[in-house]
Amino acid sequence: MLRRSCAHGRMSLGLGWKPSSLLCWLSTAALVSSGMEGAIAMKVTSTGLQTIHKAAGDSVILNCSYTPGPLDTGELDIEWSVVSPDSTQKDQMLLSYASSTQYQHDDRSTVGGLSFASGDPSNGDASLLIEQLSPAHTSTYQCKVKKSPGVDMQKTSLVVMVKPSVPKCWLRGEELIGEDVSLHCQSAKGSTPLKYTWRRESVGPIPAAAMQNSVTGELRFSNLSQSFAGIYLCEVNNAVGAQRCRINLKASKPPNRAGVIVGTFVGSLLLIFILLVFIVLLYWKLRNGRYNEKEFSNEIREDALPPDRRSVSLRSGRTSRGPPSVPYSEVYAEDAIPFDEGSACFPSSSSHGHTPVKHTALEYNSKYGYAV
């Protein structure tokens, strides 16, 4: 239709100008322009996931294959950069290729593990190889390929996560029929979100009465029965890995509670009785010991003879309480001979002419008697 209108317009040029001729030429020019643009456009042809999850320690290749147009005759220029999350900030340049030379830019500490995967990015493959991934490599990467006048780019998000460690399985509660118990599963390491899943390895699936929490890793049983017993497996996983642990759940018959209560009561009474017997024996022993000591002292008093009056007086006269140089003795009234002071005592006729001796009167002490 357009060709027929344009042909009619050309025929009418000789007769005179018409507005329809101008519309025809403008439409033709637009088609030619769009065709040339499609022929010369640079195109990044790689396809794949726009978001990649990888485990720490692994390697990854971010694809960036390209196809230049027939009119792209300029110099090839390839750039890999990290897109800044802040649109007001510049992107971080990592790796580039220009004039047949590769360049590494030290704007990031992770540059040491970056390189072009194909070795020569000029052959249509500008994919980026990152080795020894760590969580610090988590970013959005951009591949930009330019060969004048064509240019194209592609963005890929990389998420580096830590694999979950081997979880620990344990049980809380008593494995007795009729009791409430719970199985627990926990991984010490691993990037979130972590998902815990329990399943039964022995016969049959997990009982419908059991409740499990995929976030905390708990599997709870109410009113444990023999049908719940078996080996249970817990699996923890995230986007980059999974680990497992196992635990054996038993269901034993509970002990005779009445017997346990009676035994506890009897044991308590027996203990109290033993304590009372010990206290009574201790009291009896202490009381009997005091009685024996008292009886022994009484026997000593009854068996002792009264001291001689004269010997007592003699001993008492020698004590420190009496005069230190004059001994005293008990003298009865009938034995005492009074003397007058200054009187003399003459011997008998049998004194044979000896000189008479002068005697003094005896000194009497009211406490100790006469001095001897």
C-alpha positions as CSV (number, residue, x, y, z in Angstrom):
1,M,0.0,0.0,0.0
2,L,2.8,2.3,1.0
3,R,4.8,1.4,-2.2
4,R,1.7,2.1,-4.4
5,S,1.1,5.5,-2.7
6,C,4.8,6.4,-3.2
7,A,4.7,5.3,-6.8
8,H,1.6,7.4,-7.4
9,G,3.3,10.3,-5.7
10,R,6.4,10.0,-8.0
11,M,4.1,9.9,-11.1
12,S,2.4,13.0,-9.8
13,L,5.7,14.9,-9.4
14,G,5.6,15.8,-13.0
15,L,2.1,17.2,-12.7
16,G,2.7,19.0,-9.5
17,W,3.5,18.7,-5.8
18,K,1.0,17.0,-3.4
19,P,1.1,16.6,0.4
20,S,0.8,12.9,0.1
21,S,4.2,12.7,-1.5
22,L,5.9,14.3,1.5
23,L,4.2,11.7,3.9
24,C,5.5,8.9,1.7
25,W,9.1,10.1,1.8
26,L,9.0,10.6,5.6
27,S,7.7,7.1,6.2
28,T,10.4,5.6,4.0
29,A,13.1,7.4,5.8
30,A,11.9,6.2,9.1
31,L,11.9,2.6,8.0
32,V,15.4,2.9,6.6
33,S,16.6,4.5,9.8
34,S,15.1,1.7,12.0
35,G,16.7,-1.0,9.8
36,M,20.1,0.5,10.0
37,E,19.8,0.9,13.9
38,G,19.0,-2.8,14.2
39,A,21.9,-3.8,12.0
40,I,24.5,-1.8,13.9
41,A,23.4,-2.3,17.6
42,M,25.8,-4.0,20.0
43,K,24.0,-6.8,21.9
44,V,24.8,-8.7,25.0
45,T,23.4,-12.1,24.3
46,S,24.1,-14.0,27.5
47,T,21.1,-15.4,29.3
48,G,20.7,-16.9,32.7
49,L,19.7,-16.1,36.3
50,Q,19.7,-12.5,37.2
51,T,20.3,-13.4,40.8
52,I,22.9,-16.1,41.7
53,H,23.4,-17.7,45.1
54,K,26.7,-19.3,45.9
55,A,28.4,-20.7,48.9
56,A,31.4,-19.1,50.6
57,G,34.6,-20.7,49.3
58,D,33.2,-21.6,45.9
59,S,33.9,-20.0,42.5
60,V,31.4,-18.4,40.2
61,I,31.3,-17.1,36.6
62,L,29.1,-14.1,35.8
63,N,28.1,-14.5,32.1
64,C,28.6,-11.7,29.6
65,S,28.6,-12.8,26.0
66,Y,28.1,-10.2,23.3
67,T,27.7,-9.8,19.6
68,P,28.8,-6.5,17.9
69,G,26.8,-5.2,14.9
70,P,28.3,-5.0,11.3
71,L,28.7,-1.3,11.6
72,D,30.4,-1.4,15.0
73,T,33.9,-0.5,13.9
74,G,35.2,1.3,16.9
75,E,37.6,0.1,19.5
76,L,36.4,-2.6,21.9
77,D,35.9,-1.5,25.5
78,I,34.7,-3.8,28.3
79,E,34.1,-2.8,31.9
80,W,33.0,-4.8,34.9
81,S,31.9,-2.8,37.9
82,V,29.9,-3.0,41.1
83,V,26.7,-1.0,41.1
84,S,26.4,1.3,44.0
85,P,23.2,0.9,46.0
86,D,23.1,4.7,46.3
87,S,22.2,6.2,43.0
88,T,24.0,9.4,43.9
89,Q,27.4,7.5,44.2
90,K,29.6,6.3,41.4
91,D,29.9,2.7,40.6
92,Q,33.0,0.8,41.7
93,M,35.2,-0.2,38.7
94,L,36.7,-3.8,39.1
95,L,38.1,-5.0,35.8
96,S,38.4,-3.5,32.3
97,Y,39.7,-4.4,28.8
98,A,40.8,-1.8,26.3
99,S,43.4,-1.7,23.5
100,S,43.9,-5.4,23.8
101,T,45.0,-5.0,27.5
102,Q,43.3,-6.1,30.7
103,Y,43.3,-3.7,33.7
104,Q,42.5,-4.4,37.3
105,H,41.3,-1.6,39.5
106,D,42.0,-1.6,43.2
107,D,38.9,0.2,44.4
108,R,37.7,-3.0,46.3
109,S,39.6,-5.4,48.5
110,T,38.1,-8.4,46.6
111,V,39.9,-7.6,43.3
112,G,42.5,-10.2,43.8
113,G,40.1,-13.1,42.8
114,L,38.8,-11.5,39.6
115,S,39.6,-12.2,36.0
116,F,38.1,-12.7,32.6
117,A,36.9,-16.3,32.3
118,S,37.8,-16.8,28.7
119,G,41.3,-15.3,28.9
120,D,40.7,-13.1,25.8
121,P,37.5,-11.1,26.1
122,S,37.8,-9.8,22.5
123,N,36.4,-13.1,21.1
124,G,32.8,-12.3,22.2
125,D,32.9,-13.7,25.8
126,A,33.5,-11.1,28.5
127,S,32.3,-13.3,31.4
128,L,33.8,-12.6,34.9
129,L,35.4,-15.3,37.0
130,I,35.4,-14.8,40.8
131,E,37.4,-17.3,42.9
132,Q,37.3,-18.0,46.6
133,L,34.0,-16.3,47.3
134,S,33.2,-14.7,50.6
135,P,30.2,-12.8,51.9
136,A,32.0,-9.6,51.0
137,H,31.5,-10.5,47.3
138,T,27.7,-10.1,47.7
139,S,26.8,-7.2,45.3
140,T,25.2,-6.3,42.0
141,Y,27.7,-6.6,39.1
142,Q,27.4,-4.8,35.8
143,C,29.0,-5.8,32.5
144,K,29.3,-3.0,29.9
145,V,30.5,-3.7,26.3
146,K,31.2,-0.8,24.0
147,K,32.3,-0.8,20.4
148,S,31.4,2.4,18.7
149,P,28.8,3.2,17.8
150,G,27.2,0.2,19.6
151,V,27.0,-0.3,23.4
152,D,25.1,-2.7,25.6
153,M,25.2,-3.8,29.3
154,Q,23.8,-6.4,31.7
155,K,23.4,-6.6,35.5
156,T,23.7,-9.7,37.6
157,S,23.1,-9.9,41.4
158,L,25.5,-12.2,43.4
159,V,24.6,-13.4,46.9
160,V,27.3,-15.3,48.8
161,M,26.1,-17.3,51.7
162,V,27.6,-19.6,54.4
163,K,26.5,-23.2,54.3
164,P,24.8,-24.5,57.4
165,S,27.0,-26.5,59.8
166,V,26.1,-30.0,60.9
167,P,23.2,-29.5,63.3
168,K,23.0,-30.9,66.8
169,C,19.9,-33.0,67.7
170,W,18.7,-33.5,71.3
171,L,15.6,-34.3,73.3
172,R,13.8,-32.5,76.1
173,G,11.5,-34.3,78.5
174,E,11.1,-37.9,79.8
175,E,10.7,-40.6,77.2
176,L,7.7,-42.1,79.1
177,I,4.3,-43.0,77.8
178,G,1.8,-40.2,78.4
179,E,4.5,-37.5,78.9
180,D,5.1,-34.4,76.6
181,V,8.5,-34.5,74.9
182,S,10.2,-32.4,72.2
183,L,13.0,-33.0,69.7
184,H,15.3,-30.1,68.9
185,C,17.7,-29.4,66.1
186,Q,20.1,-26.5,65.8
187,S,22.9,-25.5,63.5
188,A,25.7,-23.3,64.9
189,K,26.7,-21.7,61.6
190,G,25.0,-20.8,58.4
191,S,23.6,-17.8,56.6
192,T,20.0,-17.0,57.2
193,P,17.3,-17.9,56.4
194,L,17.8,-21.4,57.7
195,K,14.9,-23.9,57.3
196,Y,14.6,-27.0,59.6
197,T,12.6,-30.0,58.4
198,W,11.9,-33.2,60.5
199,R,11.1,-36.5,59.0
200,R,10.8,-40.1,60.3
201,E,13.3,-42.6,58.9
202,S,11.6,-45.6,60.5
203,V,8.2,-46.9,59.5
204,G,5.5,-44.4,58.7
205,P,5.5,-40.6,58.5
206,I,5.7,-38.2,61.3
207,P,2.5,-38.6,63.5
208,A,-0.1,-36.0,62.7
209,A,-0.3,-35.0,66.4
210,A,3.3,-33.9,66.3
211,M,3.9,-30.2,65.7
212,Q,7.2,-28.9,64.1
213,N,8.6,-25.4,63.8
214,S,10.7,-24.9,60.6
215,V,12.3,-21.7,62.1
216,T,13.4,-23.0,65.5
217,G,13.9,-26.6,64.6
218,E,11.5,-28.0,67.3
219,L,9.3,-31.1,66.9
220,R,6.9,-31.5,69.8
221,F,4.9,-34.6,70.9
222,S,2.0,-34.4,73.3
223,N,1.0,-37.5,75.2
224,L,3.8,-39.7,74.0
225,S,2.8,-43.2,72.9
226,Q,4.6,-46.3,71.7
227,S,3.6,-45.5,68.1
228,F,5.7,-42.3,68.2
229,A,8.9,-44.2,68.8
230,G,11.5,-44.4,66.1
231,I,14.5,-42.7,64.4
232,Y,13.9,-39.1,63.4
233,L,16.1,-37.1,61.0
234,C,16.4,-33.3,61.0
235,E,17.6,-31.5,57.9
236,V,18.7,-27.8,57.9
237,N,19.2,-26.0,54.6
238,N,19.5,-22.6,53.0
239,A,20.0,-21.6,49.4
240,V,23.5,-23.0,49.2
241,G,23.6,-26.2,51.2
242,A,22.1,-28.6,53.7
243,Q,23.1,-30.8,56.7
244,R,21.4,-33.4,58.8
245,C,21.4,-35.1,62.2
246,R,19.5,-38.1,63.6
247,I,18.0,-39.0,67.0
248,N,16.2,-42.1,68.4
249,L,13.0,-41.5,70.2
250,K,11.9,-44.1,72.7
251,A,8.6,-44.6,74.6
252,S,9.0,-46.5,77.9
253,K,6.3,-47.5,80.4
254,P,6.2,-45.1,83.4
255,P,7.2,-46.5,86.8
256,N,4.6,-47.4,89.5
257,R,4.0,-43.9,91.0
258,A,2.1,-45.3,94.0
259,G,5.0,-47.5,94.9
260,V,7.5,-44.6,94.6
261,I,5.4,-42.4,96.8
262,V,5.0,-45.1,99.5
263,G,8.7,-45.9,99.4
264,T,9.6,-42.3,99.8
265,F,7.2,-41.9,102.7
266,V,8.5,-45.1,104.5
267,G,12.1,-44.0,103.9
268,S,11.4,-40.6,105.4
269,L,9.8,-42.2,108.5
270,L,12.7,-44.5,108.9
271,L,15.2,-41.7,108.7
272,I,13.3,-39.7,111.3
273,F,13.2,-42.8,113.6
274,I,17.0,-43.3,113.3
275,L,17.6,-39.6,114.2
276,L,15.4,-39.9,117.3
277,V,17.1,-43.0,118.5
278,F,20.5,-41.3,118.0
279,I,19.4,-38.3,120.0
280,V,18.0,-40.4,122.9
281,L,21.2,-42.5,123.1
282,L,23.3,-39.4,123.1
283,Y,21.2,-37.8,125.9
284,W,21.3,-41.0,128.0
285,K,25.1,-41.3,127.7
286,L,25.7,-37.7,128.7
287,R,23.2,-38.0,131.7
288,N,24.7,-41.3,132.9
289,G,28.2,-39.8,132.8
290,R,27.3,-37.0,135.0
291,Y,25.6,-39.3,137.5
292,N,28.7,-41.6,137.8
293,E,30.9,-38.6,138.5
294,K,28.6,-37.5,141.3
295,E,28.5,-41.0,142.9
296,F,32.2,-41.3,142.8
297,S,32.8,-38.0,144.6
298,N,30.3,-39.1,147.3
299,E,32.1,-42.4,147.9
300,I,35.4,-40.5,148.4
301,R,33.8,-38.4,151.1
302,E,32.3,-41.4,153.0
303,D,35.5,-43.5,153.0
304,A,37.9,-40.7,154.3
305,L,38.8,-40.8,158.0
306,P,38.6,-37.7,160.1
307,P,42.0,-36.1,160.7
308,D,43.8,-36.3,164.1
309,R,43.1,-33.3,166.2
310,R,46.7,-32.9,167.3
311,S,48.2,-33.5,163.9
312,V,45.7,-31.1,162.3
313,S,46.8,-28.5,164.8
314,L,50.5,-29.2,164.1
315,R,49.9,-29.0,160.4
316,S,47.9,-25.9,160.7
317,G,50.6,-24.3,162.7
318,R,53.1,-24.8,160.0
319,T,51.0,-23.2,157.3
320,S,51.8,-19.8,155.9
321,R,48.8,-18.4,157.8
322,G,50.3,-18.9,161.3
323,P,53.3,-17.1,162.6
324,P,56.4,-18.0,160.6
325,S,58.8,-18.8,163.5
326,V,56.7,-19.9,166.5
327,P,55.1,-23.4,166.4
328,Y,51.8,-23.8,168.2
329,S,50.2,-26.9,169.7
330,E,46.9,-27.6,171.3
331,V,47.2,-27.7,175.1
332,Y,44.4,-28.5,177.3
333,A,43.6,-26.5,180.5
334,E,44.5,-29.3,182.8
335,D,48.0,-29.6,181.3
336,A,48.7,-25.9,181.4
337,I,50.8,-24.6,184.4
338,P,50.4,-20.9,184.9
339,F,53.5,-18.9,185.7
340,D,53.8,-15.5,186.9
341,E,55.9,-13.2,184.9
342,G,59.3,-13.0,186.4
343,S,59.0,-16.1,188.6
344,A,61.6,-18.8,188.6
345,C,61.5,-22.5,188.5
346,F,63.8,-24.3,190.8
347,P,64.9,-27.8,190.2
348,S,64.2,-30.6,192.6
349,S,66.6,-31.8,195.1
350,S,67.9,-34.1,192.5
351,S,69.2,-31.3,190.4
352,H,72.6,-31.7,192.0
353,G,73.4,-28.1,192.4
354,H,72.8,-26.9,188.9
355,T,72.0,-23.3,188.2
356,P,68.3,-22.7,188.3
357,V,66.5,-22.0,185.0
358,K,64.2,-19.1,184.6
359,H,61.0,-19.9,182.9
360,T,58.6,-17.5,181.2
361,A,54.9,-17.9,181.0
362,L,53.4,-19.6,178.0
363,E,52.0,-17.3,175.3
364,Y,48.4,-18.2,174.3
365,N,46.9,-17.6,170.9
366,S,43.2,-17.7,170.6
367,K,43.4,-19.2,167.1
368,Y,46.4,-21.5,167.3
369,G,46.7,-22.3,171.1
370,Y,49.8,-22.2,173.2
371,A,53.2,-22.0,171.6
372,V,55.5,-25.0,172.1
